[in-house]
Amino acid sequence: MQIVAAEQPVTIRGVFYRTMSAGHVEKSELAYRKVQRRVLALRRSGRIPYRYISEGTRWTIRPSTWTSVEDALESTAIIYRRALWEDQPQRVEVWVEKDAITSVVAPVTRRWDVPLMVARGFPSETFLWNTAQDINEAGKPTVILNLGDHDPSGVGAWDQVRRKLQEFAPQVAFRFERLAVTEAQILGLGLPTRPTKQSDSRAKGFTGESVEVDAIPSATLRSLLDDAISSNVDQRSWSLLQEVETSERAVLRRMAGIEDDRW
């Protein structure tokens, strides 16, 4: 429970890696399933809040509706945000390989108003093409930050993303940065490894053992991402627009009749 509370939100596999590193379970799929069952039991008993576990593989799609115009205005006043990247000299996107870590890093991307792209392994050409069109329309240099597994498929998928975005948006100045998992992190953070699947057709050109992105502590992953995004921001322009955003939100609050003590 302490592991989950310290890192929430965290994936089940992340809980397994931290439990294993602490010496409580062995490194095996059998032990992983044991941790999975234990976490489920603790959640059902109420000892671990359900929201503490990240699960990004299922989605609910529904339109936004309100009970009245006043309700819509109040909602707008609460969620209103300026497009803070409009005056930035470049734009930033974050690409993650797997659904499971979206909830882990989403607090960071939401705070910085950065698109979070979920590739789910090897993304389709349609997804890559549509993304490239948005990048083309923005007409700015673009930084692509990546979080993915250090294994043949994870590295191969990242290579595909880089190659296809450049192909579909040839006029854009891209900078691609692999934030995790890197070989330096495997050694520096002492990350738990697993045997590389030789059944993977890309394993032939891959050396060493594999490491899942979930093996990196959630707080570390969020810190890495926060630092990377921050380093690509013109802080003066960002601060000015935040001041404008605060002022405009105050106007909306007054229009909606929202008292200050509700904020």
C-alpha positions in Angstrom: 0.0 0.0 0.0 2.9 2.3 0.8 4.3 1.9 -2.7 0.9 2.7 -4.3 0.3 5.7 -2.1 3.8 7.1 -2.7 3.5 6.9 -6.5 -0.1 7.3 -7.3 -1.3 7.2 -10.0 0.8 4.1 -10.9 0.4 1.1 -13.2 0.0 -2.4 -11.9 3.2 -3.4 -13.6 4.9 -0.4 -11.9 3.7 -1.7 -8.5 5.1 -5.1 -9.4 8.5 -3.6 -10.3 8.8 -1.6 -7.1 7.6 -4.6 -5.0 10.2 -6.8 -6.7 13.0 -4.2 -6.3 12.2 -4.1 -2.6 12.7 -7.9 -2.4 9.1 -8.8 -1.6 8.5 -10.9 -4.7 10.6 -12.7 -7.3 11.0 -11.5 -11.0 8.5 -13.7 -12.8 5.1 -13.5 -14.4 3.7 -15.7 -11.7 4.8 -13.1 -9.1 3.3 -10.3 -11.3 0.0 -12.0 -11.3 0.2 -12.4 -7.5 0.8 -8.7 -7.1 -2.0 -8.0 -9.5 -4.4 -10.1 -7.4 -3.2 -8.5 -4.2 -3.7 -5.0 -5.4 -7.2 -5.9 -6.7 -8.1 -7.3 -3.3 -6.8 -4.2 -1.5 -8.8 -1.9 -3.8 -12.0 -3.9 -3.3 -11.5 -3.7 0.5 -11.1 0.0 0.3 -7.6 0.1 1.6 -6.3 1.4 -1.8 -8.4 4.0 -3.6 -9.3 2.9 -7.1 -8.0 6.2 -8.6 -4.5 5.3 -7.4 -4.1 2.7 -10.2 -3.5 3.8 -13.8 -5.5 2.0 -16.5 -5.5 3.7 -19.9 -6.8 1.0 -22.2 -10.5 1.7 -22.0 -12.3 4.9 -22.9 -15.7 6.5 -22.6 -16.8 8.9 -25.3 -19.8 11.2 -24.6 -20.7 14.8 -25.6 -20.5 17.7 -23.2 -24.0 18.8 -22.1 -25.4 21.2 -19.4 -28.7 21.6 -17.6 -28.9 25.3 -18.5 -27.1 28.3 -20.0 -26.1 29.3 -16.5 -24.6 25.9 -15.9 -22.7 26.1 -19.1 -21.3 29.5 -18.2 -20.2 28.3 -14.8 -18.5 25.2 -16.3 -16.7 27.4 -18.8 -15.5 29.7 -16.0 -14.1 26.7 -14.2 -12.3 25.0 -17.1 -11.3 28.0 -19.1 -7.7 28.0 -20.3 -5.7 30.2 -22.7 -3.9 28.6 -25.6 -0.6 29.1 -23.8 1.5 27.8 -26.7 0.2 30.3 -29.2 3.0 32.8 -28.6 5.7 30.2 -28.1 8.4 29.9 -30.8 7.9 26.2 -31.0 5.4 23.5 -30.0 5.8 20.3 -28.0 4.1 16.9 -28.2 4.5 13.9 -25.8 4.3 10.5 -27.3 3.8 7.4 -25.1 4.1 3.8 -26.3 1.4 2.3 -24.1 -2.0 3.3 -22.7 -1.2 2.2 -19.2 1.1 5.2 -18.4 -1.2 7.9 -19.7 -2.7 8.5 -16.3 0.8 8.5 -14.8 2.0 11.4 -17.0 -1.2 13.2 -17.8 -1.0 15.5 -14.8 2.2 17.0 -16.3 0.9 17.3 -19.9 -2.4 18.9 -18.6 -0.5 21.4 -16.5 1.7 22.4 -19.5 -1.2 22.2 -22.0 0.8 19.7 -24.2 -0.8 17.1 -26.5 -0.4 13.6 -25.2 -0.2 11.1 -28.1 -0.9 7.5 -27.3 0.8 5.4 -29.9 -0.2 1.9 -28.6 2.9 0.2 -30.0 3.3 0.8 -33.7 0.8 3.6 -34.6 -1.1 3.4 -37.8 -0.2 5.5 -40.9 -3.5 7.2 -40.6 -2.8 8.3 -37.0 0.7 9.5 -38.0 -0.6 11.3 -41.1 -3.3 13.1 -39.2 -0.9 14.1 -36.5 1.5 15.4 -39.2 -1.2 17.6 -40.7 -1.9 19.2 -37.3 1.9 19.9 -37.0 2.0 21.3 -40.5 -0.9 23.7 -39.8 0.8 24.9 -36.7 3.7 26.0 -38.8 6.3 25.9 -36.0 9.4 23.9 -35.1 8.2 20.9 -33.1 9.7 18.9 -30.3 8.6 15.3 -29.9 9.2 13.8 -26.5 9.0 10.0 -26.2 8.3 7.6 -23.3 8.5 3.9 -24.2 9.9 0.5 -23.4 13.5 -0.3 -24.0 12.9 -3.4 -26.1 13.0 -4.3 -29.8 9.4 -3.2 -30.4 9.6 -0.1 -28.3 12.7 1.1 -30.0 11.3 0.1 -33.4 8.0 1.9 -32.8 9.9 5.1 -31.9 12.0 4.9 -35.0 8.8 4.6 -37.1 7.2 7.6 -35.4 10.3 9.7 -36.2 10.6 8.5 -39.8 6.9 8.9 -40.7 6.4 12.3 -39.1 9.3 13.7 -41.0 8.0 12.1 -44.2 4.5 13.5 -43.8 5.7 16.9 -42.6 8.9 17.5 -44.6 8.9 21.3 -44.1 8.8 21.2 -40.3 11.9 21.4 -38.2 11.6 18.5 -35.8 13.6 17.6 -32.7 13.1 14.2 -31.4 14.0 13.3 -27.8 13.8 9.8 -26.2 13.1 10.6 -22.5 12.7 7.0 -21.4 13.7 4.3 -21.3 17.4 5.0 -22.1 20.4 2.8 -21.5 21.8 5.4 -19.2 18.7 5.2 -17.0 18.8 1.4 -16.8 22.2 1.7 -15.2 21.8 5.0 -13.3 18.4 4.1 -11.8 19.2 0.4 -11.4 16.0 -0.5 -13.3 14.9 -4.2 -13.3 15.3 -5.9 -16.6 13.6 -8.8 -18.3 14.9 -11.2 -21.0 14.4 -9.8 -24.5 11.8 -11.8 -26.4 13.7 -13.6 -29.2 10.3 -14.3 -30.9 10.2 -10.6 -31.7 11.2 -10.2 -35.3 13.3 -7.1 -34.4 15.3 -8.8 -31.7 18.1 -9.7 -34.1 19.5 -6.1 -34.1 18.8 -5.5 -30.4 21.5 -6.0 -27.7 21.0 -6.5 -24.0 18.0 -7.1 -21.9 14.7 -5.3 -22.0 13.2 -2.7 -19.6 9.6 -1.5 -19.5 8.9 2.2 -19.0 6.7 1.2 -16.0 10.0 0.2 -14.2 10.8 3.9 -13.7 9.2 5.2 -10.5 6.1 7.3 -11.4 7.4 10.4 -9.6 10.7 10.2 -11.5 8.9 9.8 -14.8 6.8 12.9 -14.2 9.8 14.9 -13.1 11.7 13.9 -16.3 8.8 15.0 -18.4 8.2 18.2 -16.5 11.8 19.2 -16.9 11.9 18.4 -20.6 8.7 20.4 -21.3 9.9 23.4 -19.2 13.2 23.5 -21.0 11.3 24.2 -24.2 9.2 27.0 -22.9 9.8 30.8 -23.3 9.1 31.5 -19.6 8.5 35.3 -20.0 5.9 34.8 -22.7 4.3 31.9 -20.7 4.1 34.0 -17.6 2.4 36.9 -19.4 -0.2 34.7 -21.0 -0.9 33.1 -17.6 -1.6 36.5 -16.2 -4.0 37.2 -19.0 -5.6 33.8 -18.4 -6.1 34.5 -14.7 -7.7 37.9 -15.6 -10.1 36.4 -18.2 -11.1 33.6 -15.9 -12.0 36.2 -13.2 -14.3 37.9 -15.7 -16.0 34.6 -16.5 -16.4 33.9 -12.7 -18.1 37.3 -12.2 -20.4 36.6 -15.2 -21.2 33.2 -13.8 -21.8 34.6 -10.3 -19.1 32.4 -8.8 -17.8 33.5 -5.4 -14.0 33.7 -4.9 -14.1 31.2 -2.0 -15.1 28.5 -4.4 -11.7 28.6 -6.1 
